[in-house]
Amino acid sequence: MIIVISGPSGSGKSTLAGLFEVKGFKRIVTSTNRDRRLNDPEGQYYFVPKEEWNDDDYICVTNYGGNKYGIDKGYFDEINKDLNYIVVLDEAGLKELKEYYDNVYGFYLNVVEKTCRERMAQRGDAADNIEKRIAYDKEHDRFNYLIDDDDLYDQAFFGEDHPSVIMRQIMDYFNNNPDNEETIDEGEEILAMLHKQK
């Protein structure tokens, strides 16, 4: 299974992906040709010089803030379908990833703009980059799976019981959208997988 996390800049995508890693999910590391930030954690991205970047070498390529992001095609030779993976992508990346794999689930972190601005400023993003990212996020549709509550975000990032907070949000979505039996089964499968990782 592959879980895709998406959301506006500063929404906590990488933090949430890290929580899944703690639970035993393997992170799919994306590549980027942007400059490395001083506070970029080791292993969060593969950094590729702009002059060496070739879109043909990657899938799920997106242009964000004037920089390219994508997943190296060679990486997928190492994917084990018996393991669980977590990756941060935008909605276009999610759509493309579903063309390669069946068990792909996307979740959008829907955080208010003020919170996103504060988090980007705290991590040292330049003011003009913050404005560009906010504008970019407004142009894109939201995922069909939402984790949508700032208070629960704070619990998820800083509370002692954050995995269960996230699981409750995921199950609430599926319980409140019983369009068909398959959708509900998928929600239960995600929870079962998450519980299994404890």
C-alpha positions as CSV (number, residue, x, y, z in Angstrom):
1,M,0.0,0.0,0.0
2,I,1.2,3.5,-0.8
3,I,-0.2,6.5,1.2
4,V,0.2,9.9,-0.5
5,I,0.2,13.0,1.7
6,S,-0.5,16.4,0.1
7,G,-1.4,19.8,1.2
8,P,-0.4,23.5,1.1
9,S,3.1,24.6,2.0
10,G,3.5,24.7,5.7
11,S,0.6,22.3,6.3
12,G,2.9,19.7,8.0
13,K,3.1,17.1,5.2
14,S,6.7,16.1,6.0
15,T,5.9,15.9,9.7
16,L,2.9,13.6,9.1
17,A,5.0,11.4,6.7
18,G,7.5,11.1,9.5
19,L,4.8,9.8,11.9
20,F,4.0,7.1,9.4
21,E,7.7,6.2,9.2
22,V,7.8,5.8,13.0
23,K,4.9,3.3,12.5
24,G,7.0,1.3,10.1
25,F,6.0,2.8,6.7
26,K,8.9,3.1,4.3
27,R,9.3,6.7,2.8
28,I,9.5,7.1,-0.9
29,V,12.1,9.9,-1.2
30,T,11.4,12.4,-3.9
31,S,14.0,14.3,-5.9
32,T,14.2,18.0,-6.4
33,N,16.4,20.5,-8.2
34,R,15.8,23.3,-5.6
35,D,18.6,24.5,-3.4
36,R,18.9,22.7,-0.1
37,R,17.6,24.6,3.0
38,L,19.7,24.8,6.1
39,N,16.9,23.0,8.1
40,D,16.2,20.3,5.5
41,P,16.3,16.9,7.4
42,E,18.7,14.4,6.0
43,G,17.0,11.9,3.6
44,Q,13.9,14.0,3.0
45,Y,14.9,14.7,-0.6
46,Y,17.5,13.8,-3.2
47,F,18.9,17.1,-4.3
48,V,19.8,17.2,-8.1
49,P,21.6,20.2,-9.6
50,K,19.3,22.2,-12.0
51,E,21.7,21.6,-14.9
52,E,21.5,17.8,-14.4
53,W,17.7,17.6,-14.1
54,N,15.8,15.7,-16.9
55,D,12.1,15.3,-16.6
56,D,12.3,12.0,-18.5
57,D,14.2,10.4,-15.6
58,Y,11.3,10.9,-13.2
59,I,7.6,10.3,-12.7
60,C,5.1,12.5,-10.9
61,V,7.0,15.6,-11.9
62,T,5.7,18.9,-10.7
63,N,6.9,22.5,-10.9
64,Y,6.5,24.1,-7.5
65,G,7.8,27.6,-6.6
66,G,10.0,27.5,-9.7
67,N,11.6,24.2,-8.8
68,K,11.1,20.7,-10.1
69,Y,10.1,17.7,-7.9
70,G,9.6,14.1,-8.9
71,I,10.3,10.4,-8.1
72,D,13.3,8.8,-9.9
73,K,12.0,6.0,-12.2
74,G,14.7,3.7,-11.0
75,Y,13.3,3.9,-7.5
76,F,10.3,1.9,-8.5
77,D,12.3,-1.2,-9.3
78,E,12.9,-1.4,-5.6
79,I,9.2,-1.1,-4.5
80,N,8.1,-4.2,-2.6
81,K,4.3,-4.7,-3.0
82,D,4.2,-6.5,0.4
83,L,5.4,-3.4,2.2
84,N,3.7,-0.1,3.2
85,Y,5.0,3.2,1.8
86,I,4.4,6.9,2.5
87,V,5.2,9.7,0.1
88,V,4.5,13.5,-0.2
89,L,3.1,14.5,-3.6
90,D,0.6,16.9,-5.1
91,E,-2.7,15.8,-6.6
92,A,-1.2,15.4,-10.1
93,G,1.4,13.2,-8.6
94,L,-1.2,11.1,-6.9
95,K,-3.1,10.7,-10.1
96,E,0.0,9.5,-12.0
97,L,1.1,7.2,-9.2
98,K,-2.3,5.4,-9.4
99,E,-1.5,4.6,-13.0
100,Y,1.5,2.5,-11.7
101,Y,0.0,0.9,-8.6
102,D,-3.4,-0.2,-7.4
103,N,-3.3,0.3,-3.6
104,V,-2.6,4.1,-3.6
105,Y,-4.5,6.3,-1.1
106,G,-4.3,10.1,-1.1
107,F,-4.9,12.4,1.9
108,Y,-5.0,16.2,1.8
109,L,-4.0,18.2,4.9
110,N,-6.4,21.1,4.8
111,V,-4.9,23.8,7.0
112,V,-6.0,27.5,7.2
113,E,-3.8,30.0,5.3
114,K,-2.7,31.8,8.4
115,T,-1.3,28.6,9.9
116,C,0.6,27.8,6.7
117,R,2.1,31.3,6.6
118,E,3.3,31.0,10.2
119,R,4.9,27.6,9.6
120,M,6.7,28.6,6.4
121,A,8.0,31.8,8.2
122,Q,9.2,29.7,11.1
123,R,11.2,27.4,8.9
124,G,12.9,30.3,7.2
125,D,11.1,30.7,3.9
126,A,11.5,34.0,2.2
127,A,8.4,36.3,2.1
128,D,8.2,36.3,-1.7
129,N,8.4,32.5,-1.8
130,I,5.6,32.3,0.8
131,E,3.3,34.4,-1.4
132,K,4.1,32.3,-4.4
133,R,3.4,29.0,-2.6
134,I,0.1,30.4,-1.1
135,A,-1.0,31.5,-4.6
136,Y,-0.1,28.1,-6.1
137,D,-2.0,26.2,-3.4
138,K,-5.2,28.3,-4.1
139,E,-5.1,27.3,-7.8
140,H,-5.4,23.6,-7.1
141,D,-8.3,21.4,-6.2
142,R,-8.4,19.6,-2.9
143,F,-8.1,15.8,-2.5
144,N,-11.2,13.7,-1.9
145,Y,-9.7,12.6,1.4
146,L,-9.3,15.4,3.9
147,I,-7.7,15.7,7.3
148,D,-9.3,19.0,8.1
149,D,-9.0,20.5,11.6
150,D,-6.2,22.7,12.9
151,D,-6.7,21.6,16.5
152,L,-6.3,18.0,15.5
153,Y,-3.2,18.9,13.5
154,D,-1.7,20.3,16.7
155,Q,-2.6,17.1,18.5
156,A,-1.2,15.0,15.7
157,F,2.1,16.9,15.6
158,F,2.7,17.5,19.3
159,G,0.4,15.2,21.3
160,E,1.3,11.9,22.8
161,D,-1.4,10.0,20.9
162,H,-1.0,11.5,17.4
163,P,-1.3,8.2,15.4
164,S,-4.8,7.5,16.8
165,V,-5.8,11.2,16.1
166,I,-4.8,10.7,12.4
167,M,-6.6,7.3,12.2
168,R,-9.8,8.8,13.7
169,Q,-9.7,11.5,11.0
170,I,-9.2,8.9,8.3
171,M,-12.1,6.7,9.5
172,D,-14.4,9.7,10.0
173,Y,-14.0,10.5,6.3
174,F,-14.9,7.0,5.2
175,N,-17.8,6.6,7.7
176,N,-19.3,9.9,6.5
177,N,-18.9,9.1,2.8
178,P,-20.4,5.6,2.4
179,D,-20.9,5.9,-1.3
180,N,-20.3,2.2,-1.9
181,E,-19.1,-0.9,-0.1
182,E,-15.6,-0.7,-1.8
183,T,-14.9,2.7,-0.4
184,I,-15.7,1.6,3.1
185,D,-13.6,-1.5,2.7
186,E,-10.7,0.6,1.7
187,G,-11.0,2.8,4.8
188,E,-11.0,-0.3,7.0
189,E,-8.0,-1.6,5.2
190,I,-6.0,1.6,5.9
191,L,-6.9,1.5,9.6
192,A,-6.1,-2.2,9.8
193,M,-2.7,-1.5,8.2
194,L,-2.0,1.4,10.5
195,H,-3.0,-0.7,13.6
196,K,-0.8,-3.5,12.4
197,Q,2.2,-1.2,12.4
198,K,1.9,-0.6,16.2
